[in-house]
Amino acid sequence: MRLYEIRETKGIDSLTAVERDVPKVWPGQVLIRVHAVSLNYRDLLILLGRYARGLKLPLVPMSDGAGEVVEVGAGVTRVKRGDRVAGIFMPTWFSGDVSPYTARTALGGSVDGMFAEYVALSQDSIVHIPAHLSFEEAAALPCAGVTAWNALTSWVLKPGISVLVQGTGGVSVFALQFARLAGARVIITSSSDKKLEKAAAMGVSDSINYRTVPDWDQKAIELTNGIGVDHVVEVGGPGTLARSLNAVRVGGRISLIGLLSGADATVNPMPILGKQIQVQGIFVGSREMFEAMNRAINLHQLRPVIDRVFAFDEARDALRYLESGDHFGKVVIRV
Ligand SMILES: NC(=O)c1ccc[n+]([C@@H]2O[C@H](COP(=O)([O-])OP(=O)(O)OC[C@H]3O[C@@H](n4cnc5c(N)ncnc54)[C@H](OP(=O)(O)O)[C@@H]3O)[C@@H](O)[C@H]2O)c1
């Protein structure tokens, strides 16, 4: 079978196509013919040598893939041959809180990931994908989708609350979609007016270009009559957190998800105290969250936003495209 491997982390060209035998299926496991993988910013960080969380090398990359069960091992009861499934980001996080052990089992980082024609996974580490989604669409769900779902549904989410979403990448566009599903008001920031137009077509109430309006936090306060937004989906990290603390209302919530603006910062904690802000770290989510998200996606026939689908042989081009930041939503590779 064909697969990709990373032996060293010296840039996108460290991603190498190789051939290997189809994995053996052990009791309790299933063999999946992977049809699509989606890219996450983390996959780029790994290749650039900027992701240190217990990396296994050599590594089959990519946490997110969807495909079809083609063989089941002894004792498998959760799925059958022909079922359409996706792997869960942390194969040992089923429900409840994440544990230090579980956090070290993430696909495409601490253990081999999904970027292979065939992957063997425990029957407990997969979920059925919504029937109306293509494999390309379903491959977008495990990391970006579940992260956005966890961020939004682990706090108040109801019609009329205001959610500020930063940028228009994979996590943020899912956050936009889930917030709109619940009838929330979405205020979005982006570096691009063209992307803001796309977001407006998806029901976003207010758009702020953070390049031309660098004090977007003030604008968000103005847009909420001086009160501040209820919830910020924070993907920028060090470069944006201080403004998020300013933009959020007293008693509001910041879901701390990403570090797109780098990893080093000095943050003044006073606004957290003074405004009694909840700052919640989010690390993807459990299988239970994935299944709850899929129920909502099924019910509302929601479709992930796929910007572009690349061919298997174009994997490096796909990663360069992700690196360019030109995408809106998700970048996918057909396997
Ligand atoms: N904690 C977790 O569980 C978890 C899970 C998934 C992702 N993440 C992290 O979340 C972040 C986003 O991941 P992703 O996969 O969605 O990335 P992505 O698809 O590559 O998103 C990139 C987009 O983010 C926007 N952006 C970049 N810098 C920004 C800034 N300073 N302020 C506001 N927006 C900015 C840009 O949107 P515009 O072009 O519209 O400006 C850019 O196109 C990454 O740091 C990733 O590592 C964390």
The ligand as a Gaussian input file, in Angstrom:
#p B3LYP/6-31G(d) Opt

LIG

0 1
 N       -6.180000      23.039000      20.991000
 C       -6.648000      22.217000      20.059000
 O       -7.229000      21.179000      20.347000
 C       -6.482000      22.598000      18.623000
 C       -7.183000      21.900000      17.626000
 C       -7.089000      22.348000      16.311000
 C       -6.284000      23.436000      16.022000
 N       -5.589000      24.044000      17.011000
 C       -4.788000      25.237000      16.748000
 O       -5.707000      26.258000      16.357000
 C       -5.093000      27.091000      15.385000
 C       -5.950000      27.074000      14.121000
 O       -5.858000      25.793000      13.549000
 P       -6.482000      25.506000      12.104000
 O       -6.148000      24.097000      11.776000
 O       -7.873000      25.969000      12.054000
 O       -5.562000      26.475000      11.236000
 P       -5.709000      26.969000       9.740000
 O       -6.841000      26.284000       9.051000
 O       -4.370000      26.888000       9.130000
 O       -6.114000      28.500000       9.951000
 C       -5.302000      29.534000       9.517000
 C       -6.115000      30.830000       9.490000
 O       -6.118000      31.440000      10.776000
 C       -6.208000      32.843000      10.624000
 N       -5.152000      33.518000      11.386000
 C       -3.817000      33.390000      11.283000
 N       -3.193000      34.218000      12.140000
 C       -4.178000      34.893000      12.774000
 C       -4.170000      35.903000      13.754000
 N       -3.039000      36.401000      14.251000
 N       -5.371000      36.377000      14.180000
 C       -6.521000      35.877000      13.696000
 N       -6.584000      34.927000      12.751000
 C       -5.416000      34.448000      12.311000
 C       -6.066000      33.153000       9.157000
 O       -7.371000      33.434000       8.682000
 P       -7.653000      34.689000       7.714000
 O       -6.931000      34.373000       6.446000
 O       -9.119000      34.739000       7.591000
 O       -7.079000      35.902000       8.408000
 C       -5.509000      31.859000       8.585000
 O       -5.908000      31.650000       7.259000
 C       -3.670000      26.565000      15.218000
 O       -2.807000      27.259000      16.105000
 C       -3.781000      25.105000      15.631000
 O       -2.553000      24.575000      16.069000
 C       -5.668000      23.646000      18.301000

